[in-house]
């Protein structure tokens, strides 16, 4: 977890404090099967050439590629970073300290093995969401996943070529609580609007402070989350064929 998530047309309305009026943010096309290995939107703070701190959005590759990797194709490309080791693991440590981001989503999926499943039995897809309904046409809530990002530089490409730098990201996960814990032992770390500035800014003095913030924030978000089997949703739109 988290290996698939949902972006609905209502995403901006679901996260107005984060997305409404954000320069460069474009209302997304609905995508009910956002997958690793594709470009996804993140939000982060960035210092512009004038020294002004701006909040920006951009599309980055989902699957973190460490800066010291020799090639972009080299594995692993983790899509998640565990909160227990994100501050100490050499692949994530610097990004967690200096390059934190928010990944906006409408919902996310978990695949759960059925009870007493026989070999070859397919896992059951569940959707985790905020709001009144998980129906694709009615998703109203928004989820702000905590993430980290990293730049991989292709030294074989000229410095003036925009393809020289590829930005990648991973979503931070933690032990599941509240409704998500009924289907899986992990969940994304999440944030509420009152946490955005501290998470994205430079006021967190240590890794311990950042981890404490994510713990407080996720525990505040979790009670608003609900879980439902996708097969019980009477609507088209969800694509949950495998993970």
VENHUNOR-V285611 format. One record per residue. PSI is psi in whole degrees, 0 to 359 (NA if undefined). Layout:
# VENHUNOR-V285611
PSI ; PSI
This chain:
# VENHUNOR-V285611
137 ; 124 ; 349 ; 141 ; 176 ; 137 ; 114 ; 164 ; 343 ; 10 ; 316 ; 317 ; 331 ; 336 ; 60 ; 323 ; 335 ; 322 ; 329 ; 124 ; 3 ; 123 ; 130 ; 348 ; 129 ; 133 ; 122 ; 155 ; 146 ; 137 ; 110 ; 17 ; 62 ; 124 ; 152 ; 155 ; 11 ; 167 ; 132 ; 162 ; 137 ; 161 ; 135 ; 167 ; 143 ; 139 ; 123 ; 174 ; 339 ; 357 ; 8 ; 138 ; 119 ; 148 ; 125 ; 163 ; 148 ; 162 ; 129 ; 165 ; 129 ; 106 ; 99 ; 129 ; 115 ; 148 ; 333 ; 1 ; 141 ; 327 ; 157 ; 335 ; 348 ; 133 ; 157 ; 160 ; 79 ; 134 ; 343 ; 152 ; 122 ; 134 ; 334 ; 334 ; 2 ; 332 ; 350 ; 335 ; 129 ; 336 ; 332 ; 341 ; 308 ; 322 ; 319 ; 327 ; 320 ; 342 ; 71 ; 149 ; 174 ; 135 ; 110 ; 136 ; 163 ; 332 ; 172 ; 165 ; 153 ; 145 ; 123 ; 127 ; 136 ; 154 ; 136 ; 38 ; 142 ; 162 ; 132 ; 353 ; 134 ; 144 ; 157 ; 125 ; 135 ; 151 ; 137 ; 128 ; 167 ; 140 ; 193 ; 332 ; 141 ; 1 ; 132 ; 328 ; 353 ; 6 ; 120 ; 333 ; 171 ; 151 ; 131 ; 95 ; 141 ; 132 ; 174 ; 153 ; 159 ; 149 ; 130 ; 130 ; 125 ; 100 ; 348 ; 352 ; 138 ; 147 ; 334 ; 352 ; 125 ; 342 ; 0 ; 323 ; 126 ; 121 ; 134 ; 164 ; 164 ; 151 ; 134 ; 132 ; 162 ; 172 ; 138 ; 149 ; 166 ; 215 ; 318 ; 332 ; 346 ; 346 ; 343 ; 156 ; 355 ; 159 ; 162 ; 146 ; 136 ; 164 ; 151 ; 165 ; 324 ; 350 ; 347 ; 310 ; 318 ; 319 ; 318 ; 338 ; 195 ; 24 ; 349 ; 119 ; 347 ; 166 ; 323 ; 320 ; 319 ; 319 ; 319 ; 320 ; 315 ; 325 ; 311 ; 315 ; 314 ; 320 ; 333 ; 326 ; 320 ; 319 ; 341 ; 357 ; 147 ; 161 ; 138 ; 143 ; 134 ; 325 ; 344 ; 357 ; 117 ; 70 ; 149 ; 161 ; 317 ; 131 ; 107 ; 33 ; 86 ; 168 ; NA
